[in-house]
């Protein structure tokens, strides 16, 4: 799905077409790498990781506000600039609009097995499916990188990845609010600049 909307944490797509029989996609250029590749680097500071996750959450929250479910949230689909300042949600190949009427077709399942929510396996999707995937990604990104804490982040991850959609966070803003509140003491205890991290908040 092509999303002709602008947001600092969503990759901009300019055009879709064909050249010499090949499907082409024109997007903005970001000098960087995927979060997956970034995680392979040793000794990544904790604060930049938190900032990246919060910016990814902000982009996903925006996408959900447009009535769109990404359906393939994972580190490979988070693009991070070389200086770590820009974070973009990319690859909307599986994205679909939330069904508005019973007669609208259920999209193909899509997604990546490790991150797919239980209901998504049956073709049922809404923003909570992305929340599940984001929770799995949180667990993966922070594993082994968390400073000593009180387990609050684990509580956030457990709620985000609850198999039952009704027991999960109901919006990315709610998840991000709890996540930031959980990591804020860790940022402060490690003399990090907490004011440099921004997450979407429930209004």
Residue pairs with C-beta under 8 A, 6 or more apart in sequence:
1 68
1 92
1 95
1 96
1 97
2 13
2 16
2 92
3 10
3 13
3 63
3 66
3 68
3 92
3 95
4 13
5 62
5 66
6 12
7 58
7 59
7 62
7 63
8 55
8 59
8 86
9 55
9 56
9 58
9 59
9 62
9 87
9 88
9 89
10 59
10 62
10 63
10 88
10 89
11 27
11 28
11 30
11 79
11 88
11 89
11 90
12 27
12 28
13 25
13 26
13 27
13 92
14 26
14 27
14 28
15 25
15 26
16 23
16 24
16 25
16 26
17 23
17 24
17 26
18 24
27 90
30 79
30 81
30 86
30 88
31 81
31 82
32 79
32 80
32 81
32 82
32 86
33 79
33 80
33 82
34 75
34 76
34 77
34 78
34 79
34 80
35 52
35 56
35 75
35 76
35 78
35 79
35 80
35 141
36 74
36 75
36 76
38 44
38 52
38 80
39 75
39 141
44 145
45 192
46 145
46 146
46 147
46 186
46 187
46 190
46 192
47 187
47 190
47 192
47 193
47 196
47 197
48 84
49 141
49 142
49 145
50 180
50 183
50 187
50 197
51 84
51 87
51 196
51 197
51 198
52 78
52 80
52 84
52 87
53 137
53 138
53 141
53 179
54 176
54 179
54 180
54 197
54 198
54 199
54 200
55 87
55 198
56 78
56 87
56 89
56 134
57 134
57 172
57 175
57 176
57 179
57 199
57 200
58 176
58 198
58 199
58 200
59 87
59 88
59 89
60 70
60 73
60 89
60 130
60 134
60 172
61 171
61 172
61 173
61 176
61 200
63 69
63 70
63 89
63 95
64 127
64 130
64 171
64 172
67 97
67 98
67 100
68 92
68 95
68 96
68 97
68 98
69 95
69 96
69 97
69 98
69 125
69 126
69 127
69 129
69 130
70 77
70 89
70 92
70 94
70 95
70 130
70 133
71 94
71 95
71 96
71 107
71 110
71 111
71 120
71 125
71 129
71 130
72 91
72 93
72 94
72 95
72 110
72 111
72 112
72 115
72 133
73 89
73 115
73 130
73 133
73 134
73 137
74 112
74 114
74 115
74 133
74 136
74 137
75 137
75 140
75 141
76 91
76 112
77 89
77 90
77 91
78 87
78 88
78 89
78 90
78 137
79 86
79 87
79 88
79 89
79 90
80 86
80 87
80 88
81 87
93 110
94 107
94 108
94 110
94 111
96 107
96 110
96 125
98 125
98 126
98 127
99 106
106 123
106 124
106 125
107 123
107 125
108 123
109 116
109 120
109 121
109 122
109 123
110 120
111 120
111 133
114 136
115 132
115 133
115 136
115 137
116 129
116 132
116 133
117 128
117 129
117 132
117 133
117 165
118 132
118 163
119 125
119 129
119 165
120 129
120 132
126 165
127 171
127 172
128 165
128 168
128 169
128 170
129 165
130 172
131 160
131 168
131 169
131 171
131 172
131 175
132 160
132 161
132 162
132 165
132 168
134 160
134 172
134 175
135 156
135 157
135 159
135 160
135 161
135 168
135 175
136 161
138 153
138 156
138 157
138 160
138 179
139 157
139 161
142 153
146 153
146 186
147 186
147 189
147 190
149 182
149 183
149 185
149 186
150 185
152 181
152 182
153 179
153 182
153 183
155 182
156 175
156 178
156 179
156 182
159 167
159 168
159 169
159 175
159 178
160 168
160 169
160 175
161 168
162 168
169 175
169 178
171 202
172 200
173 200
173 201
173 202
173 203
174 202
176 199
176 200
176 201
177 199
177 200
177 201
177 202
179 199
180 197
180 199
184 194
187 193
187 194
187 197
188 194
